[in-house]
Amino acid sequence: MKAFLKWFKKDEVDPAEAGPLFREVKDAITDVQAYARSHGGEIQLVGVSDEGDVKIKLNGACNGCPLSDITLRQGIETQLKQLVPGVRKVTQVL
């Protein structure tokens, strides 16, 4: 039952995934989000580790897009590293 309820709370982040940079990354995602939304997509923050590793999920038109790897590395990761200096890398979860 707990797993079922967690599915409905998909926007909530597991406390183990909310490292010290979580709030800063969450705020920065708002700025990065504009590009994805302009193409019908959305970036969902999944978590931030203590080491600065960011996990995101691409939704909407970005999910499954053949250019999503380029967007992830050259767009999202580059911009997050500039906005939040402690970000080490950004990975996509499915």
Sequence and secondary structure as in RCSB ss.txt:
>XXXX:A:sequence
MKAFLKWFKKDEVDPAEAGPLFREVKDAITDVQAYARSHGGEIQLVGVSDEGDVKIKLNGACNGCPLSDITLRQG
IETQLKQLVPGVRKVTQVL
>XXXX:A:secstr
 HHHHHHHTTTS  GGGB TTHHHHHHHHHHHHHHHHHTTEEEEEEEE TTSEEEEEEEETTTT TTHHHIIIII
IIHHHHHHSTT  EEEE  
